[in-house]
Amino acid sequence: MYRITKEFHLSASHQLNHLPADHQCARLHGHNYIVVVELAAGNLNDDGFVRDYHDLSPLKRYIDETFDHRHLNDVFGHSKVTSEFLAKHFYDWCKQRFPETSSVRVSETPKTWAEYRP
């Protein structure tokens, strides 16, 4: 199996209102998120790629225009915007456009991340 990954960055805020008031994530806060998309294929295409990295440019535009420097609660209309939720959201978005999508990882910090891999 061949696998490629591409990393995208965004800065955004969120607030997990459903948590107890004394939980640090219940307060308004932000992250410098890193979104890592993995694509996999058993065979390479005619150009020798799983997929050309340039083909992922629409994801960069989507992230920049929809999420970067935004309040994610407002973007999604709810307060359960966790890294797990974001990983699944980006996976679904990518899978519709790039069938080779095999997983998406969303990091909130260099030491914490969530991954969606069906």
C-alpha positions as CSV (number, residue, x, y, z in Angstrom):
1,M,0.0,0.0,0.0
2,Y,1.3,3.4,-1.0
3,R,0.6,6.3,1.4
4,I,1.1,10.0,1.1
5,T,0.3,12.8,3.5
6,K,-0.1,16.6,3.3
7,E,-0.2,19.0,6.2
8,F,-2.4,22.1,6.4
9,H,-2.4,24.8,9.1
10,L,-5.1,27.1,10.5
11,S,-5.6,29.2,13.6
12,A,-9.1,29.2,15.1
13,S,-11.0,29.6,18.4
14,H,-13.6,27.4,20.0
15,Q,-15.4,26.9,23.3
16,L,-16.8,23.7,24.6
17,N,-19.8,25.1,26.3
18,H,-21.2,21.6,27.3
19,L,-18.3,21.0,29.7
20,P,-18.4,22.0,33.4
21,A,-17.6,25.7,33.9
22,D,-14.3,24.9,35.7
23,H,-13.0,22.8,32.7
24,Q,-10.3,24.8,30.8
25,C,-11.9,23.9,27.5
26,A,-15.2,25.5,28.6
27,R,-13.5,28.9,28.3
28,L,-13.0,30.6,25.0
29,H,-9.6,29.6,23.6
30,G,-7.8,29.0,20.4
31,H,-5.4,26.6,18.7
32,N,-2.9,26.6,15.9
33,Y,-4.4,23.5,14.4
34,I,-2.5,21.2,12.1
35,V,-4.6,19.0,9.7
36,V,-2.8,16.1,8.2
37,V,-4.6,14.2,5.3
38,E,-3.4,10.8,4.4
39,L,-4.2,9.2,1.0
40,A,-3.6,5.5,0.2
41,A,-3.6,3.3,-2.9
42,G,-2.6,-0.2,-3.8
43,N,-1.3,1.0,-7.1
44,L,0.2,4.2,-8.4
45,N,-1.5,6.2,-11.2
46,D,-0.1,6.7,-14.6
47,D,2.1,9.6,-13.4
48,G,3.6,7.4,-10.6
49,F,1.5,9.1,-7.8
50,V,-1.1,8.0,-5.3
51,R,-2.4,11.5,-6.2
52,D,-0.5,14.7,-7.2
53,Y,-0.1,16.9,-4.1
54,H,-1.3,19.8,-6.2
55,D,-4.7,18.2,-6.5
56,L,-5.2,18.9,-2.8
57,S,-5.2,22.7,-3.4
58,P,-9.0,22.9,-3.0
59,L,-8.6,21.7,0.6
60,K,-6.1,24.5,1.3
61,R,-8.6,27.0,-0.1
62,Y,-11.5,25.5,1.9
63,I,-9.5,25.6,5.2
64,D,-8.3,29.2,4.6
65,E,-11.6,30.6,3.5
66,T,-13.9,28.7,5.9
67,F,-11.9,28.1,9.1
68,D,-8.7,30.1,9.4
69,H,-9.0,32.9,12.0
70,R,-12.6,32.0,12.7
71,H,-14.6,31.0,15.8
72,L,-15.4,27.3,15.0
73,N,-18.6,27.4,17.1
74,D,-20.0,30.0,14.8
75,V,-18.8,28.1,11.7
76,F,-20.5,24.9,12.7
77,G,-23.4,26.3,14.7
78,H,-22.7,24.3,17.9
79,S,-20.2,24.0,20.7
80,K,-19.0,20.4,20.3
81,V,-16.3,21.4,17.9
82,T,-13.6,19.0,19.2
83,S,-10.5,17.7,17.4
84,E,-12.3,14.4,16.9
85,F,-15.2,16.3,15.3
86,L,-12.9,18.2,13.0
87,A,-11.0,15.1,12.0
88,K,-14.2,13.4,10.9
89,H,-15.5,16.6,9.2
90,F,-12.3,17.0,7.1
91,Y,-12.2,13.2,6.4
92,D,-15.7,13.4,4.9
93,W,-15.0,16.5,2.9
94,C,-11.8,14.9,1.5
95,K,-13.3,11.5,0.8
96,Q,-15.9,13.1,-1.4
97,R,-13.3,14.7,-3.5
98,F,-10.3,12.4,-3.1
99,P,-11.4,8.7,-2.9
100,E,-7.9,7.7,-1.8
101,T,-8.4,9.5,1.5
102,S,-7.6,7.0,4.3
103,S,-7.3,9.2,7.4
104,V,-7.3,12.7,8.7
105,R,-5.4,13.8,11.9
106,V,-6.1,17.1,13.6
107,S,-3.6,18.4,16.1
108,E,-4.4,21.1,18.7
109,T,-0.9,21.2,20.1
110,P,2.4,19.4,19.2
111,K,1.5,16.8,21.8
112,T,-2.2,16.3,21.3
113,W,-4.2,15.1,18.3
114,A,-7.3,13.2,17.1
115,E,-7.4,11.0,14.1
116,Y,-10.3,9.7,12.1
117,R,-9.6,6.5,10.2
118,P,-12.6,4.3,9.2
